[in-house]
Amino acid sequence: MALRKRDSEFRHLGVSYLDFKRVEMDRVLTGFLMRVNHNGQTSKLARGRALADEFVEEFLAEEHSGKFQGFRGSPDIAQRWIETQLLDMVNRGKPNQAVAGLRPLHGLTYKFRNYNHSRAYGADAQLYEMLRHARGQRGELALERIRAFFFTGLDPALGTQLPGTSVDIETQAVLHLNSQVKQDSPTSVKGWYSAPPLCVGQSDLLADDVLRLLSLKDLLPRIVMVEYLKILFAFHLALGQLKAMKLLPAIVARSAAEPTCGPDNCPSGAGGPGGGLGTCPFPVGMLVDAAGMPGTPVAALAEHSADVWLRRIPSFVRAGYVVRKLGEFADHLADSKEITKPSRGFFSVAELLRYAGEDYGDRRERFFAARMDTLLDETPIDEQPEGVRPLLGAGMRLGAFEQYIELIMAYRGKYHYDYIVEAIDSLLLKNRPGAVITQPHRGRRRFVMDSALLEVLVQIALLRPNPRGTRSRFLYHTKQLRLDEFMDTLRTRYGLHVDRLPADDGFPAAGFEEQAALRANAEAFTTRMREIGFYRDLSDAYLTQVITPRFAIAVDGTVTTGGR
C-alpha cells in the first residue's frame, strides 16, 4: 500500500527545518547566505544549467582584461583556477560534471546557483533560524557580523560595489559577475514560518561561537575563515539534530514541554568563558577516538558511542510523526472553529502536545479513526505488513491515534531511518576534513576528532570577551588554556568526551580497561594538539602544559604571533 501524502508527511518546522537528506556544506552555506541577504527568505532568482566554459569565457573576454590582468595570457591556468577555486561542481572530473554554482566565498554567490544541483534540503533554513532565535541579541549580532564578512565590498543599502574597495581576487570575480544580475528579490514559501529551535541553548552556543570566530577575520586569510565557518556550521547543525533526537521523544512521552527548556528557563551558559549548556537534562555526549585508529580499545568505545545515537533514530521518527499528526489535528480543530489558532499563525511543539492529553481524547480518536478507516478500506488488515497486523486488531486495545502512528511507522520508519543516518553523516562530515564521524569500508561508524575541527574549536576556546568592548580593536582577547581545561571545555560545551565516558549516553561507570583506554585517548589527543601547533610541553609540571594561540590578542588590541 502506498500511503497518501497527508499520511506520510513527516517534517514539522517546530521540530526541524531539515529534509533529512545528504547535504554538501558549500551548498548549505550558499543557501544560508541567500537567507541572510533576504532576512530569512529565499530568492526569486533561479538560474538554469550553466557550463564551466561559460564562466571561463567571461573572465577571459578582452573587455574585462583590465579587471583580470594576466588571465588572457595564461588561459589554461586561468581555467584551472576558475574551476577549482571559484566553481562548485557536481561530479567533478567526470563526463557528466556540471556547475552547481560558485563556491560560497562571498555573500552574492547564491545568485549563480543552479537550483537542481545546489539544494540545501532545509539545512540553510535550520542554520538561519538557530541564529535568529539565539537569546540576548547574540543571534542578531552574529547575523550582522556574518553579513559584514561575506558581503564585503558592497554598499549595504544599494547592494552595489563600493568604489575603491580593496578586495581579494575571489571577491572581485563575484562582484564582477554580480554586476550583470539586475533582478533579485525575496520570495515567501507557502506554509513557511519562523519557528524557534527545540533547544535554544544550542542556538546560544552557535551564535557565541560565530561571534568569537569572526573576531579573527582580520588575522586569517578569507578563504581559511570561510572553511572554518563551514566546519563550524556543519558541527552545530549536527549537534542540534542530536539534541533533538534525545529531547523530542522525552517531551512527547510526557505530553508536555520540559520545564527546564525554552527561552526563559534554559540553563545555557554559552556566553561565559568556556560555558556550555549548564545543567541541561538532555546533554549530548560523544566519546571521540582522538587517535583515529580502528581496532583499538578506544575505537571500540567510540563505535559503541556512535551506535547509541543511531539507535535513538526510530524513537525520534515516531515522536516526529506524533508532533506532525497532532499538528494536523490541531489545524483541523482550528479550521472547524473548535479552538483558536495562536495569533502568531502556528502552533509550537509544546502547544501541540496538549492535544495528546485526555481533554481531547474523544475528539482525537474520532479524527484519526476516520483516517484509519480510509487506510484500511484501501488495504485491509490481512493485507497489511505482517509485523503491524496484531496492532490493528481489537486485541491490543490500542486507540485509533496509536494505531495510526504504528501503521505509518511500519511503512515509513525504515525510510526515514536511512535518510536521517545520511543526513547525520553529512553534517558530521563523515570521512572529510572536520569530521566527527568516520566509517571504514564495511566497518562500523565511530566518533573521531579530525584535526580541522579541532583547530576551529581551539581557536574559539582561547578567546574571551574583551572587557574594553568596542574601545579595543578586538571584541575578544586570547588566553592560554591548560590541556585539561580545554578537554573540559570540549565536554561541557560540545559534548565531546576525550578522557571520560559520557555516562548519560550509553556508558556505565568506567572499569579498569575503560580507564586505560581513556588514558591512551588523552595521550593521543595531546599528540594531535602538538601536531596542529597549539600545544607546547614547557616542562613536566602539569600546570605549565598549556595551549597557546597562534595570534595572541591583548586587551588593548595588540597582536603578537606564537603566544609571545
N, C-alpha and C positions, 0 to 999 in steps of 0.2 A: 504494500500500500504506500502510495506517495502522499505525504502529509500536505495539506493546504498551506499556503504561505502564512496565513494568520496563526496556524498551529505551530509551525516550525520556527517562526521568527524568534530570535534569541536576544539580540542586543537591546539593552536599556541604557540610555545615556547617563542615568544616575549611577550606574554600576561602572561603565567604561565606555569610552568612545571607540575603542579598538574593534576592528572587524575580525581580529584574530587570524591574520594571515602572515606569511613570511614577509618581512619588510627589509628594505635597504635604507640605511640611515641617511645617505645622500638625498634620497627622495623624501624621506620624512622631514629633513631639515628644509628642503625646498618648499614643501607644503606648509611647514610651520612659519617660514618667513613670509609666505603669502598671507597667512592669517595675521601675523604681526603687522603687516602693512595695511590690512583691512579690518583691524580691530576684531579679529576672531572669525571673520567671514572668508569665504573663498572668492576667487576672481572669476569674472565672466570670460576672461581670455581663455581660449582653447586652441592650441596650435595643432596642425596636422603633422604628418610624417615629415621629418627633416633628415637630410643626409649629412654626414660629416664633411663631405666635399663642399657643400654649400657654405658652411661656416669657414672653411679654409679659403675658399674663393673670396669671401667678404674681406678677410684680413690681408689677402694678397693683392687686392684691387689697387690699381695705380692711384686712384683718387684718395686713398687712405694711407699712402706711403709716408706722409708726414707724421701721422699718428703712430704708425707701427714701423719705425725705421729698421731696415735690415731684413724685414720679412721677405720682400720680393727677391732679395739677393740670395736667400737660402730657403727656398720653398720646401725642401724635404724636411729640414729641421723645424721650420715653422709648422708644417703639418703634424709632425710628431708631437710638438709642444701643445698644439691645439687639441689633438685627440687624447693625449694623456693627462694634461693639466687643466684643460678648460671644459672638456665634454664628459658628461656622464653617459656611458654606453651600456646597452644590454647586449649580451652575447659577444662581448668584446673579443676581436680576433677571429671570429667565426664568419662563415659566408653570410649568415643572416644577422650580422650585427646591425644595430640601429641606435639612433640618438635618443636617449631618454630626456635629455635637457642639458643644461650647463651644470657643472659642479657648483654646489652652494657656497661659493666664495664671496658672494655679495648678495644683498637682500633682494635684488631685482631678478635673480636668475629664474624665479618661478615663471616669469613672462615667456620663457623659451622652453618650457617643459612640454613634452609630448604626453598628454594625459594617459594614454593607453600604456605607456611604458614607465610612467612616473607616479604610480599610485602609492599613497602613504597608508592606506587602509585604516584610517582613523587615528593613527599614531600622532600625526601632526596636531589634530584637534585635542587629543588627550594631553599632549605636552602643553599646548596653549592654555587649556582650562586649568591644568595643575598650577601653572604660574599665575594665572588670573586670580585664582582663589586663595593664594597664599596670604596669610594674615599680616596685619600691621603695615600695610602698603609695601611690604617687601616684594611681593609679586609684581606690582605695578612698576616699581623701581627696576626690577630685573628686566622686565619687558622694555622699559625705556633704554636701559644700557645695551640690551641686545639690538634694538633698533639703531642706536648710535653707532655700534660697532659694525653691523652688517650693511647699513645703508650709508656708509661713508661716501663723501664726495657729492652728496645730494642736498639740495635745498629742501628742508623738511616740509615747507609749506607748498612749494610748487612741484616738487619731485623732479626738478631739473638739475643738471650738473652745476656745481658751484665753480665759477671761473677761478683759475689759478690754484686749484686744489692739488696738492701733491698726493698721488695715489700709486699703488703698485700696478704692475702690468696686467694682472688678472682683473683688478677692478677697472682699469682703463678699458680693457676689452669688453667687459659687461656694460659699462656706461656707453661705449660706442654703439653696441647693439641696441641698448635701451632707447637711444635717440630715434630709432626707426619705429618704435612701438608707440602709437598715439592713443589707443583706446585701452583703458584698464579701469575697471570699477568693480566694487564688491557685489556679490550676489548672495541671496539667502537660500537656504535649503529647507524644503517643507519638513516640518516636524523637528527641526533643529532648535535646541535651546542651550543656554549656558548653565550646566549643572556642576555643583561643587563635587570634588572627588570624594570617594568614600573615606579617605584618610587625609585630613587637612594637614596633619603633621608631615606627611611625605611632601606635600606642596611647599610647606615652610622650608623643609630641608633642601629641596631642589632650588628654590629661589635664593636661599642663602649661599649655596654652592656656586650658583651662577654669578652672583654679585662678587664673591671672593675671587673666582677665576678671572672674570673680566677686569678686575683691578690690575691684572698683569698684562693687559693688552698692549701697553706701550713698551713692554720689555721683551715680548716674544714676537717672532715673525707671524704675520697674519695667518698664513696657511697652517702654522702649528696651532694657533689658537682655535681655528676652525676645527681641526682634528680633535683637539681637546674637548671642545663643546659637543661634537658628535658622540664621542665616547661617553661623556657625562650624561647627555640626554638619553642615550640608549640605556645606560645603567639605571637612571632614575625611573624611566618608563618600566623597566623590568621590576624594580623594587615596588613600584606602585601596584603592578599586577600581582606579584607575590603576596603583598599585603592584602589585596582584595580576595585572593584565594583563601586566605586564613580568616579574614574578617566577615565576609558575606555569609558563609554557611552558619557562622555563630549567631549573627543577628537574625537571620531567617529562622533558625531553630528556636529562638526565644521570642520571635514575632514582635520584636521591639528593637529600637536602636540601642547600641551600647552606651551606657550613661557617661563613660569617660571619653566618648568620641564627639566630634563636632567642633565648630569654631570656638565655642565658649568653654569647652571642657578639655580639649586635647592637651595632654601634658608635654607636648613637644617643647624641647629647649634648643631648637636648631640654630637659633641665632647666637647662642653663647659659645665660649671657647670650647671647641670640640664637642659641642652639645649634640645630643641625639634625640630620641623620642621619649626620653624620660621614663615614666612608669607605664608606658603603653602596654595594655594587656594582650596585644597581638603583635609582638615583635617579630621581625624577620630574622631568622638565624641560618647561616650557611657556613658549613665547615669547608674552607678552601684549602686545596693542595698547593702549597707555596712552591714546592719543587717542580710540580708539573710532570712528575714521573709516574707512569702507570705501574701497577704491580706492587707498590709499597704499602705498608700498613696504613699510612695516612691517606693514600689514594683510595683504599677500600672504605675508609671513613667518609671521604668526600663523595664517593659513589653512593653510599647509603644516604648521605645528606641530600643529594640531588633526587634520589628515589623517593624520599619522604615528601618532597614538594610535588613531584609528579603524581603521587598517589592522592594528592588533595584536589586534583582537577575534577574528577567526577562529582564530588560534593559541591564544588564551585559551579559547575554546569547546572546541576539540579537547583541550587539556590538561585542562579541567574534566571532559570526558567520560572521559578516561583515568583520572583520580582516582576519579570516581564508579564506574566499572566495576571498577576494581581493588578498591574498597571492597566491592562486591557479591561479587567473587571471594573476598576475604579472609573475609567473613562466611560464605560457603558452606564454606570450609575449617574455620572455627571451629565451625560447626554440625555438620560431619561428624567433629569431634574430630581433625582432621589438624593443627591448630595451636591454640594457646591464645589466647583474646582477652585484650587488656590488662585489668588489674584496674579501670581507670577506666571500662570498658564500651564504649569506642570506639577505633578506630584513628586515629592522627594522619595527616596527609598524608605526612610523612616515613616513617612506618611502612608505609604502603600502597605507596610507591614501591619497596620491597624486592621486592614480588610481581611487579614488571615485569622482574626480573632473570632470569638463566639458571637459577638454582637452582629456580625454579618454572615454568620454560618449558614442559615437557611437560604438567604438570598444568593450567597456564593455557590451553594450546592445546586440551586436551580439553574444558574448561569452556566456552570460547567457540565451539568447533566445534559443540557441541550447540545453542547459541543460534543460530548461523548456519544450521544445518540447519532449525531451526524457521522462521526468517525466509524462507529460500529455498523451503521447502515451500509456504508461503503465497503467495509471489511469486517465481517462477523468475528466473534471471539475465536471460533475454531480455526480461523484463517490468520489470526494474529501471530506474531513471533512466539515460539514455544515458551520462552522464559517469562513472558508477560501475561500469558493466559490465566494463570492462577490469580493474578492480581485483579483481573477484570470480572471475576465471578463474585457472587454474594458471600462466599465462604470466608473471604479475607476481611469482610466488613470495612472496606476502605470507602471513604466518601468519594463523590464524583471528582472533586478537585484533586485529591491524591491520585486517583486512577488516571486522570488526565495527564498529570505530571509524569507518572511512571510510564505511561504509554509513549509520550514524547521522548522520554529518556531512552526507551528501548529502540526507538527509531533513529534518534539524533545524538545520543550520548557519545558513541564512538567517533562519530563525525567531528563533533566539537573537541573531543579529547585530542585527536590527531592535529587539528589546526591550532589549538592552544599550545601544544608542545612545539609546533613550528614557530609560533609567534614568540614564545619564551626563548627558544634557541636563538632567534634572530636578534631579539632585544638584548640578550646576554652575549651577543656577538660570538656565537659558538665557532671555535677554531679560527678566529680572526684576531687582529690586533685589538687589545682592550677586552678580551674575552673573560667572562666569569664562569663559563661552562665549556667543556670540551668533550669530545667523544671519538675515540679511535675507531677505525673501521671495524664494524661488527662488535664493538665493545659497548660498555655501559657509560652513560653520561656521568660526569663528576664535576664538582665545582673547583675552579682554579683561580689564580690571581695573575693575569697577564701583566707584563711589565708596563704596557702602555696605560692601562687603567691605574696601576699603582702609581705611576708618575703623575697622573692627573690628581689623584686623591691626596698624595703627599704635598703637592703644590698648594692645595686647598687647606690642608690641615695645618700648614705652617703659617697661615695668615690669621691675624687678629684685627678686630675693628680698631682704627686709629683714634685715640682719644681727642686728637685735634680736629677730627672731622674734615670739613671742607677747607679748613685753614692749611691743610697739608696737601701736597701734590697727589698723595695716595690716600684713599679712604681706609686702607688696611696696611698694617706693618707686619713684618715677619718675626717669628720667634722660634728658637730652636726647640726641638722635642726629643725627649728620650725615646728610645726604641719601644720600650714597654708602654709609654704613654700613647704612641702612635697606634700600637696594636689595640689598646683600649678604645681609642677613637674609632678605629675601623669597626670594632664590635658594637659600640654603643650608638654610633651614628649611622652605620650602614648594615649592621648585622653580619659582617664578615668576620668569622672566627678563625683565628690562626693558632692560638695556644690554649684554647678552651673549647669544650664541646657545647654546641647550642642546646641546652637542656630542654627548652620548650619546643624543640623541633626535631624530635625523633631519637634523642640520645638519653640514656640513663647516666648515672654518675660514672665518671671515668675510672676504669680499673688500672692495674699496673701496665698492661700492654698499651692501653689508650694513652696513658700519661707519657710513656716512652715515645709513642708516635707523635704526640703533640710537641714534645721537646725537640724532636728531629724536625718537625714542621717549622718551629720557631727559628731553628738554626738555618733552615733553607730560606726562610723569609729574610733573615739578616743578610745572607749571601745575595739574595735578589736586590735588596736595598743598596748593598755595596756596588752591585753591577750597574745600577741605573744612576749612580753617582751622588746619592744623597747622604749616605751613611759613612762615617769615618770612625775607626777604632782609635781613640786618643790614648787609651790605656786599658788595663784590665778592670779598672774601677767601674762599677755598673753605672754610676751617676754621670760618668763622662762619655758614655756610649750614646752619642746624640746624632740626630738627623739635622743637617744644616741646609738652608735654602740655597739655590743657585744664585738668586738675587736677594741679597739682604736689604730690606727696606726699613729704614729707621723711621721713628715717629715724625721727625721733621721733614721726611720725604727724600732724604739722602739714600742713594742706591749704591751698594758695592757688590762685587761678584764673589762667589765662593764662600759666602758667610764671613768674610773678613772685614 
